[in-house]
Amino acid sequence: EQIVETATKLIEAIKENNDAKKAFVRNQGIIPILEILEFTDNVAVIHTLLQLINHLIESNNQYKEIVCMMNSLPTILKFGGSEYTRDIRVEVAYFVGHICQTSTFTLQLFIACGGLQVLVKFIDLNFDENKDLIKLSIECILVIYEMKTLDEGDLSRILARFGLLERLVLTFDNLNTDDDPNSVKYLHKCADIFLKFSMGNEKVKEKLCSDEVTGILVAILKTLPISVMDKILKVFQNIATEPVVLNKLENIGLVSTLVNLISDYKTSDYSDMLSTIMKTLYSLCKMNSGRLEQAALAGVIPCLKRIISNDDRLKKIAVQILCNMVNASKTTRRMLWNAGGPAIFIELLNDSVYRSKVLDSISIWLNSKDEGIEDILSEQGNIQKLVSIFKDADKTEFEQIVNSIGSMIGTSVKLCRQLCDSQEFIGELIDRLGVNIPTAGKKIRQECDNPSSTVRKEVLEILQNILCNHSNPKELISHHDLYPIIVQIVHEAQSDDLVIIEEIASKIMEWN
């Protein structure tokens, strides 16, 4: 009681007289206070002495540094745990708030003396009774990130080890349902901390992806204010770039959640958020047939069609996901078919940006032997489109598309036979071999000149398929004066030791 009485009188004295505060600190009056705190378990004494320390350091950064250098932090911080009364914890929190806002020096001392663990303890599981402690801790954690006393990745890893994420996500959920208007501000701050974690290394992202954390974030995502939801979606975008966590994100239902959001937020007002959603979905579904099938079953294909038609900014991602659907499974192809997928792909062939990718997908679809796709491609208008693409491609584009077109011709006898009847296609095919015959008096175009050995091999294979399916291959060879061209290719292949090209060209000569 005497200690409490004396400390209370000191508090009153330093409140009234700043010189008394100065004298007390300079005469090292803080040392006996710390000595008492080290050994006492009297709640009233602890509370009053902590109050005294807070009054001493209030509004004076120099005194805060002096108190820290007296090795006060371990003694004071130990009272921050939930085993102590709320009054005591509030005083510790008040002290921590001062120290974190003072200087890099005090912040370094605070971290070195176990301050991060105390901040995690302040994110109390009893939200209603400890809102002030929780909010102060959130503020201090963000200050530590901003002051860059520690590398952000290291800081995230330490905080994760102390269990911050599990506590923070429960606080986040409580803030989301709290009636206090100020809660939205702290929802944003929590989201900012999650964002910091989402930019950490693989271990940090794995910790963030536990069911206890991201499972809750996904569950409450649609109930968040739009501006906060946008931040949490960026969290998912960041962690979805880490391959080791993708199965965990799938297991908490993120794929269907994202598809539903694409459907819900389709207007231009949400274009930035939609961009985040689409990038995340692409990362999740890339090269994974199971997740692509989930997305299709959740209704993503009509959403992708809408984006391709109306949103140039996100068109590329939408086309990539749609093309990946072809290779995913029979289920995704059936759903693509029902949504008019072949017509979408044929329309996309008009755009050179997507042509190579789309032709590759059409080739894969044709090779799957799904009923109907061959008939659509063999329609006269679509045959002419393929011929025009083949003929109009510059050298670079031709290198990108020739394999897909060759694969389509090799897969579909029906398609091949129709191209056999196109003199325009066969003439272009021969030009693309890139052989000049001086006696013929014809010089090939620049885009056909000097093709790579890979391109020449692909074109020869197409020509071989055409001859195999042509009604009169000898007449074709004669009509296009093809024999001397093939002879020259054989000679060049022998000279350059291009065995495969020599082999294919030799087989074509046998048709003569």
C-alpha positions in Angstrom: 0.0 0.0 0.0 2.8 2.4 0.8 4.4 1.8 -2.7 1.0 2.5 -4.3 0.5 5.6 -2.2 4.0 7.0 -3.0 3.7 6.2 -6.7 0.3 8.0 -6.8 1.8 11.1 -5.2 4.7 11.0 -7.7 2.2 10.9 -10.6 0.4 13.9 -9.2 3.7 15.8 -8.7 4.9 15.2 -12.3 1.5 16.1 -13.7 1.7 19.5 -12.0 5.4 20.2 -12.4 7.5 19.3 -15.4 10.7 20.0 -13.5 9.8 17.2 -11.1 9.6 14.8 -14.0 13.0 16.0 -15.3 14.6 15.6 -11.9 13.2 12.1 -11.4 14.4 10.8 -14.8 17.8 12.4 -14.5 18.4 11.1 -11.0 17.6 7.6 -12.3 14.5 7.3 -10.3 13.2 4.8 -12.9 15.7 2.1 -11.7 14.0 1.4 -8.3 10.7 1.2 -10.0 12.0 -1.5 -12.4 13.5 -3.4 -9.5 10.2 -3.5 -7.7 8.4 -4.5 -10.9 10.8 -7.4 -11.4 9.9 -9.1 -8.1 6.4 -8.0 -7.2 3.2 -9.9 -8.0 0.9 -7.3 -6.3 -1.6 -6.2 -9.0 -2.1 -2.7 -7.5 1.6 -2.1 -7.3 2.3 -3.3 -10.8 -0.6 -1.2 -12.2 0.4 2.0 -10.4 4.1 1.8 -11.2 3.3 1.2 -14.9 1.1 4.3 -14.8 4.0 6.2 -13.3 6.4 5.1 -16.0 3.9 6.2 -18.7 3.5 9.6 -17.2 7.3 10.0 -17.0 7.8 9.3 -20.7 4.7 11.0 -22.0 5.4 13.7 -24.7 9.2 13.4 -24.3 11.1 11.2 -26.8 14.4 11.7 -25.0 12.9 10.2 -21.8 11.5 7.3 -23.7 15.0 6.5 -25.1 16.5 6.9 -21.6 13.9 4.5 -20.1 14.6 2.0 -22.9 18.3 2.1 -22.3 17.8 1.2 -18.7 16.8 -2.3 -19.8 13.2 -1.6 -18.9 11.6 -3.3 -21.8 11.9 -7.0 -20.7 10.5 -6.1 -17.3 7.5 -4.1 -18.6 6.7 -6.2 -21.6 6.2 -9.4 -19.5 3.0 -7.9 -18.2 1.4 -7.8 -21.7 0.0 -11.3 -21.6 -3.6 -12.3 -21.0 -2.7 -13.8 -17.6 -2.5 -10.2 -16.3 -5.5 -8.0 -15.6 -6.9 -5.8 -18.3 -5.8 -2.6 -16.4 -2.2 -3.7 -16.4 -2.3 -4.7 -20.0 -3.7 -1.4 -21.0 -0.8 0.4 -19.3 1.7 -1.9 -21.1 -0.1 -1.2 -24.4 0.1 2.5 -23.8 3.9 2.2 -23.1 4.3 0.0 -26.3 2.4 2.6 -28.4 4.9 5.3 -27.3 8.0 3.2 -27.9 6.9 2.1 -31.4 6.3 5.7 -32.4 9.4 7.3 -31.0 12.5 6.4 -33.2 14.2 3.6 -35.1 16.4 3.1 -32.1 13.6 2.5 -29.6 11.9 0.3 -32.1 15.0 -1.8 -32.5 15.3 -2.2 -28.8 11.6 -3.1 -28.6 11.9 -5.9 -31.2 15.1 -7.2 -29.6 13.4 -7.5 -26.2 10.5 -9.7 -27.5 8.1 -6.8 -28.4 6.7 -8.6 -31.5 5.5 -11.5 -29.3 3.7 -9.0 -27.0 2.0 -7.3 -30.0 0.7 -10.7 -31.1 -0.7 -11.3 -27.6 -2.5 -7.9 -27.8 -4.5 -9.3 -30.7 -6.7 -10.8 -28.1 -9.2 -13.6 -28.8 -11.7 -11.7 -26.6 -12.5 -9.1 -29.1 -15.3 -7.2 -27.4 -13.4 -6.5 -24.2 -10.1 -5.7 -25.8 -10.8 -3.7 -28.9 -8.4 -0.9 -27.8 -5.5 -3.4 -27.3 -6.2 -5.0 -30.6 -6.3 -1.8 -32.6 -3.1 -0.5 -31.0 -1.3 -3.7 -31.9 -2.5 -3.5 -35.5 -1.2 0.1 -35.6 2.2 -0.8 -34.1 2.7 -3.8 -36.5 2.1 -1.5 -39.5 4.5 1.1 -38.1 7.2 -1.7 -37.7 6.6 -2.7 -41.4 6.8 0.9 -42.6 10.0 1.8 -40.6 11.7 -1.2 -42.2 13.7 -1.9 -39.1 13.6 -5.6 -40.3 13.3 -7.0 -43.8 9.6 -7.3 -44.5 9.9 -11.0 -45.4 11.8 -11.7 -42.1 9.3 -9.7 -40.1 6.4 -11.6 -41.6 8.1 -14.9 -40.9 8.7 -14.0 -37.2 5.1 -12.8 -36.7 3.8 -15.9 -38.4 5.8 -18.1 -36.0 4.3 -16.2 -33.1 0.8 -17.0 -34.3 -0.2 -13.6 -35.6 -2.1 -14.8 -38.6 -4.6 -17.1 -36.8 -5.4 -14.3 -34.3 -5.5 -11.6 -37.0 -8.0 -13.4 -39.2 -10.4 -13.8 -36.2 -10.0 -10.1 -35.4 -10.7 -9.4 -39.1 -13.9 -11.4 -39.0 -15.0 -9.6 -35.8 -14.3 -6.2 -37.2 -16.3 -7.1 -40.3 -19.4 -7.6 -38.1 -18.7 -4.9 -35.6 -21.1 -1.9 -35.4 -18.5 0.6 -34.7 -18.0 2.9 -37.8 -14.3 3.0 -37.0 -14.0 -0.7 -37.6 -13.8 -0.3 -41.4 -10.5 1.7 -40.9 -9.1 -1.3 -39.0 -10.4 -3.8 -41.6 -8.3 -1.9 -44.1 -5.3 -2.1 -41.8 -5.7 -5.8 -41.2 -5.9 -6.3 -45.0 -2.7 -4.3 -45.4 -1.0 -6.7 -43.0 -2.3 -9.7 -44.9 -0.9 -8.1 -48.1 2.5 -7.8 -46.5 2.4 -11.5 -45.7 1.2 -12.4 -49.2 4.4 -10.9 -50.6 6.6 -13.0 -48.3 8.6 -16.1 -49.3 7.2 -19.6 -49.9 7.1 -20.5 -46.1 5.2 -17.4 -45.2 2.7 -18.0 -48.0 2.2 -21.5 -46.9 1.5 -20.3 -43.4 -1.0 -17.8 -44.8 -2.7 -20.6 -46.8 -3.7 -22.6 -43.7 -7.4 -23.5 -43.5 -7.6 -21.4 -40.3 -6.6 -18.2 -42.2 -7.5 -18.3 -45.9 -10.4 -20.5 -45.2 -12.0 -17.7 -43.1 -11.0 -15.1 -45.7 -12.7 -16.9 -48.5 -15.8 -17.6 -46.3 -16.3 -13.9 -45.5 -15.0 -12.4 -48.8 -18.3 -11.4 -50.3 -19.5 -9.8 -47.0 -16.6 -7.3 -46.9 -16.8 -3.7 -48.0 -15.7 -3.5 -51.7 -12.5 -1.6 -51.0 -11.5 -4.2 -48.4 -12.5 -7.0 -50.6 -10.2 -5.6 -53.3 -7.2 -5.8 -51.0 -8.0 -9.4 -49.9 -8.3 -10.4 -53.6 -4.8 -8.9 -54.1 -3.7 -11.2 -51.2 -5.0 -14.2 -53.1 -3.4 -12.9 -56.4 0.0 -12.7 -54.7 -0.1 -16.1 -53.0 -1.6 -17.9 -56.1 1.8 -17.3 -57.8 3.3 -19.9 -55.4 2.8 -23.4 -56.9 3.0 -25.2 -53.5 -0.1 -23.5 -52.2 -2.4 -23.9 -55.1 -4.0 -27.2 -53.9 -4.7 -25.5 -50.5 -6.4 -22.6 -52.3 -8.5 -25.1 -54.4 -9.5 -27.0 -51.2 -11.0 -23.9 -49.6 -13.2 -23.2 -52.6 -11.4 -20.3 -54.1 -12.0 -21.3 -57.7 -15.8 -21.2 -57.5 -15.7 -18.1 -55.3 -13.7 -16.2 -57.9 -16.0 -17.3 -60.7 -19.0 -16.0 -58.8 -17.3 -12.7 -58.2 -16.6 -12.4 -62.0 -20.3 -12.9 -62.6 -21.3 -10.4 -59.8 -18.9 -7.6 -60.6 -19.2 -7.2 -64.3 -19.5 -3.4 -64.8 -16.7 -1.0 -65.6 -16.9 0.4 -62.0 -15.1 -2.7 -60.8 -12.6 -3.1 -63.7 -9.5 -3.1 -61.4 -11.0 -5.6 -59.0 -12.0 -7.8 -62.0 -8.5 -7.7 -63.3 -7.2 -9.0 -59.9 -9.8 -11.8 -59.9 -9.0 -12.8 -63.5 -5.2 -12.9 -62.8 -5.8 -15.0 -59.7 -8.0 -17.4 -61.5 -5.5 -17.8 -64.3 -2.7 -18.6 -61.9 -4.9 -21.1 -60.1 -6.1 -22.9 -63.2 -3.0 -22.7 -65.4 -1.9 -26.3 -66.4 -4.4 -27.9 -64.0 -7.3 -29.7 -65.6 -9.1 -30.3 -62.3 -9.3 -26.6 -61.4 -10.2 -25.7 -65.0 -13.1 -28.1 -64.8 -14.2 -26.6 -61.5 -14.2 -23.2 -63.1 -16.2 -24.4 -66.0 -18.8 -26.1 -63.8 -19.0 -22.9 -61.7 -20.0 -21.0 -64.9 -16.9 -19.2 -66.0 -17.3 -19.8 -69.7 -20.2 -17.3 -70.3 -18.2 -14.8 -68.2 -15.1 -15.3 -70.4 -17.2 -14.8 -73.5 -18.5 -11.6 -72.1 -15.0 -10.3 -71.3 -13.7 -11.3 -74.7 -16.5 -9.3 -76.4 -16.5 -6.3 -74.1 -13.2 -5.8 -72.2 -10.0 -5.4 -74.3 -7.9 -5.0 -71.1 -8.8 -8.5 -69.8 -9.3 -10.1 -73.2 -5.9 -11.7 -73.3 -6.3 -13.5 -69.9 -9.9 -14.6 -70.9 -8.6 -16.1 -74.2 -5.8 -17.9 -72.4 -8.2 -19.5 -69.9 -10.7 -20.4 -72.6 -7.9 -22.0 -74.7 -6.7 -24.0 -71.7 -10.2 -25.4 -71.3 -9.8 -27.3 -74.6 -6.9 -29.3 -73.2 -8.4 -29.8 -69.7 -11.0 -32.5 -70.1 -13.9 -33.9 -72.1 -16.2 -32.1 -69.6 -14.7 -28.7 -70.3 -14.8 -29.2 -74.0 -18.4 -30.3 -73.9 -19.3 -27.1 -71.9 -17.3 -25.1 -74.4 -19.2 -26.6 -77.2 -22.6 -25.9 -75.5 -21.5 -22.3 -75.1 -20.6 -21.8 -78.7 -16.8 -22.3 -78.2 -16.0 -23.2 -81.8 -17.6 -20.0 -83.1 -15.7 -18.0 -80.5 -12.4 -19.5 -81.6 -13.1 -19.0 -85.3 -13.9 -15.3 -84.6 -10.7 -14.9 -82.6 -8.7 -16.1 -85.6 -9.4 -12.6 -87.1 -7.1 -11.1 -84.4 -3.4 -11.8 -85.1 -2.6 -11.3 -81.3 -4.5 -14.5 -80.4 -4.2 -16.4 -83.7 -1.3 -18.7 -82.8 -2.8 -19.7 -79.4 -6.3 -20.2 -80.8 -5.0 -22.4 -83.7 -3.1 -24.5 -81.3 -6.3 -25.0 -79.2 -8.4 -25.8 -82.3 -5.8 -28.4 -83.3 -5.9 -30.0 -79.8 -9.7 -30.0 -79.9 -9.7 -31.6 -83.4 -7.2 -34.2 -82.2 -9.6 -35.1 -79.2 -12.0 -36.6 -81.8 -14.9 -34.9 -80.2 -18.0 -35.1 -82.4 -18.9 -32.0 -84.4 -15.7 -30.0 -84.3 -14.4 -31.5 -87.6 -17.6 -30.6 -89.4 -17.5 -27.0 -88.3 -13.9 -26.6 -89.4 -14.6 -28.2 -92.7 -17.3 -25.6 -93.6 -16.3 -23.7 -96.7 -16.1 -20.3 -95.0 -13.8 -21.7 -92.3 -11.6 -23.5 -94.9 -11.2 -20.2 -96.7 -10.3 -18.5 -93.5 -7.5 -21.1 -92.8 -6.2 -20.6 -96.3 -6.1 -16.9 -95.9 -4.3 -17.1 -92.6 -1.8 -19.5 -94.1 -1.2 -17.2 -97.1 -1.2 -13.8 -95.4 1.1 -14.7 -92.4 4.4 -12.9 -92.4 7.6 -15.0 -91.7 7.4 -14.7 -87.9 3.7 -15.5 -87.7 4.0 -18.4 -90.1 6.7 -20.0 -87.8 4.1 -19.8 -85.0 1.1 -21.3 -86.8 2.5 -23.8 -89.3 2.7 -26.6 -86.7 -0.9 -26.2 -85.6 -2.2 -26.1 -89.1 -0.1 -29.1 -90.0 -1.4 -31.0 -87.0 -5.0 -30.2 -88.0 -4.4 -31.4 -91.6 -2.7 -34.6 -90.2 -5.6 -35.3 -87.8 -8.6 -34.6 -90.1 -8.8 -36.4 -93.4 -12.0 -34.4 -94.2 -10.1 -31.1 -93.7 -7.1 -32.3 -95.7 -9.2 -33.4 -98.7 -10.9 -30.1 -98.8 -7.6 -28.3 -98.8 -6.5 -30.6 -101.6 -9.1 -28.8 -103.8 -7.7 -25.4 -103.0 -5.2 -24.4 -105.7 -4.6 -21.2 -103.6 -3.5 -23.3 -100.6 -1.3 -25.7 -102.5 0.4 -22.9 -104.4 1.2 -21.1 -101.1 2.3 -24.4 -99.6 4.9 -24.8 -102.4 6.0 -21.2 -102.1 6.6 -21.7 -98.3 9.2 -24.4 -99.1 11.4 -21.4 -100.0 13.0 -22.9 -103.1 14.0 -20.7 -106.1 14.2 -22.5 -109.4 16.0 -20.1 -111.8 14.7 -21.9 -114.9 11.1 -21.6 -113.7 11.4 -17.8 -114.0 9.5 -17.3 -110.7 11.0 -15.6 -107.6 9.4 -16.4 -104.3 8.1 -13.7 -102.0 10.4 -12.4 -99.2 8.2 -13.9 -96.4 8.7 -17.4 -98.0 12.4 -17.0 -98.6 15.0 -18.9 -96.6 12.7 -20.7 -94.2 14.2 -22.4 -91.1 14.7 -26.2 -91.3 11.9 -26.6 -88.8 9.4 -24.7 -91.0 10.5 -26.5 -94.1 10.0 -29.9 -92.3 6.5 -28.8 -91.2 5.6 -27.7 -94.7 6.9 -30.9 -96.3 4.8 -32.9 -93.8 1.7 -30.9 -94.8 2.5 -31.5 -98.5 3.0 -35.2 -97.8 -0.5 -35.4 -96.2 -2.0 -33.5 -99.1 -0.5 -36.0 -101.6 -1.7 -38.9 -99.6 -5.3 -37.7 -99.7 -5.3 -36.2 -103.2 -7.3 -38.0 -105.9 -4.4 -37.7 -108.3 -1.1 -36.9 -106.6 1.0 -37.3 -109.8 -1.1 -34.7 -111.6 -0.7 -32.3 -108.6 3.1 -32.7 -108.8 3.1 -32.2 -112.5 0.7 -29.2 -112.5 2.8 -27.3 -109.9 6.1 -28.4 -111.4 6.9 -29.7 -107.9 9.5 -32.4 -108.8 12.6 -30.1 -109.4 11.7 -28.2 -106.1 11.8 -31.4 -104.1 15.0 -32.6 -105.8 16.7 -29.3 -104.8 15.4 -29.8 -101.2 16.9 -33.3 -101.1 20.3 -32.0 -102.3 20.3 -29.2 -99.8 19.3 -31.6 -97.0 22.1 -34.0 -97.9 24.5 -31.1 -98.0 23.4 -29.8 -94.5 23.0 -33.3 -93.0 19.2 -32.7 -92.4 18.2 -36.3 -92.3 14.5 -35.9 -91.5 13.9 -33.4 -94.3 15.8 -35.6 -96.7 13.6 -38.5 -95.7 10.3 -36.7 -96.1 11.3 -35.1 -99.4 12.5 -38.5 -100.8 9.1 -40.1 -99.9 7.4 -37.2 -101.8 9.6 -37.9 -104.9 8.2 -41.4 -104.9 4.8 -40.0 -105.9 6.2 -38.8 -109.2 
